[in-house]
């Protein structure tokens, strides 16, 4: 140890990351948004120390579509308070690709019938769902935003305490070095 080692700061950020990810996963599960489990499994955080060891970065990770599930997407007819929208110019262009809904419809067990009682083809079903999403959008779930905001409010106090512990450990180390040196 010779230089300042932010051991307690790292632990505080680690607790924050684990808590937010755990709560976000629970929200996905409770909201029925975790059909394949892919989004839930992709939720993680990253903490990297710089090469010089004098700083570190912290970020949350998830599948790109997780941001659309969290913040929502305004459709061309139904609007939500979100930065994302389906429209012909700018925003998300065009309808979501129907083929991306194939596994989802199978796992959900969706098999609607037409007016004559016949099952619809999977491609027709995928197109109908994609068109519905295009018109009505995706309602914000805030599965990630809610725990992030809740626990980030507590973070400054934890960081202050962690910094004090790290500074105390550094001063203790420095004092021992000077007494023994």
FENRATA-V870678 format. One record per run of one state. SS is the DSSP state (H for helix, E for strand, - for the rest). FROM is the first residue (numbers start at 1). LEN is the number of residues. If there is no record, write none. Layout:
<<SS FROM LEN> <SS FROM LEN>>
This chain:
<<- 1 6> <H 7 24> <- 31 7> <H 38 5> <- 43 1> <E 44 6> <- 50 6> <E 56 6> <- 62 2> <H 64 8> <- 72 1> <E 73 2> <- 75 10> <E 85 3> <- 88 4> <E 92 2> <- 94 4> <H 98 11> <- 109 4> <E 113 1> <- 114 5> <E 119 1> <- 120 2> <H 122 15> <- 137 1> <E 138 1> <- 139 6> <H 145 36> <- 181 1>>
